[in-house]
Amino acid sequence: MITPTAKIAMYRQMLLIRRLEERVAEMYGEQQIGGFTHLYIGQEAVAVGAISALNHDDYVIGTYRDHGHFLARGGDPNKFMAELFGRDTGSCRGKGGSMHLADVEHYFYGGTGIVGGSMPIASGLALACSYRGDDRIVMSFFGDGATNQGVWHEALNFAKLWNLPVIFVCENNFYGIGTGVRLSSALTEVHKKASGYGMPGYEVNGMDVLEVRRQCDEVVKMVRAGSGPALIEARCYRYQGHSMTDPGRYRARAEEELWRKRDPIPRLAKTLVAERVVDEERLRALEQEVERICDEAVEFAASSPEPPLSALYDHVFSERHPSDPHA
C-alpha cells in the first residue's frame, strides 16, 4: 500500500523535476548552459515511481537523459544546476555536465553518453552485491533504442547467467532520437525480450507514477529475495525533442496532444484531491515551495565559480597502489 505521505512526496518530486527542467531549458536559451542537454519532461513518473521503491543504499544508474534519475535519487538541486552551468560547485565539479551527473553519496552512479553503456556497469554492480552477500540491488535505466545494442544482450545474458540482483528499466518513449521504435526494432514490445534470457518481463504505464510504484514494489521485493534479474518496460513519452537542439518535427501534433493529456503530474494531483489527501491550497503551497527551490538553484549556479585551470589535472589518475586493499 502506498501511504498518503508517500504519494505527496512523489508528487513533489515529479513537480520539482519538471520545474527544474523548465529552468534548464530557459538557461540553455540564455546560453548559461551548453553542450548536449537532454530533458526528462514527460517521463517523471518513471524515475520517481521506480526509485521510490528502493532502499536508500540500493544502486541506481542512468542514461544520458539522467536529470530525473539524479533528482529522484535525492540529488541536490543546487549541485544539479551548478553542474549544468559547468561550475566548481556542481555534483561532478563541473566536469560531467548534463549527461554525466553522479551522486555516489546517494548511490546514484551516474549517467553515460553511450547508448546502453550503463547496462554492463549495472550488471557489474549487481555482481559486487552478489559477492558481498548483502541484500542490496541495482536498478538500471535506459531507453528503447538501447535494446537493439549489442551491449544490451551481453548485460542481460551475464545478469541471468549469474542470477544477479538487478532490475533493468526500459523507458520506452517510442523514439530513438528521431527514429520511431517500429522502424528500428523487430519486436516493439520490449518487455517480451526478457524471455530470451529466461527472466521475467513486465509492462507498466509510465505516465502513472502510482502504477509504476506498485509494479516496482513487487519486482524489487522479488529480486531482493534472490529470484535473479528482471526487466520492466515503462511506456512513456518525452514532451521535448531528443535534445535541446531537436525541434521534434518528426512527431505528429495529434500524437503529442494525446500524450500531453496523460501528463503524470496533473494526473496525480487530480487523484490526491479526489482521495482528499490534499486540497488545492496544499497543491499551491507545494508549487510555491518548488519554485523557490528552482530560483535558489539558478542563483546558486550563476554565482558559483568556474573550476580553476588546474582542475584539468585532478581526478585523472588514481594514486593508489594496485596492492592497496582499499583501491
Summary of the structure (lengths in Angstrom):
residues: 327
radius of gyration: 19.5
end to end distance: 42.0
largest distance: 60.9
contacts: 1119
relative contact order: 0.16
helix: 50%
strand: 10%
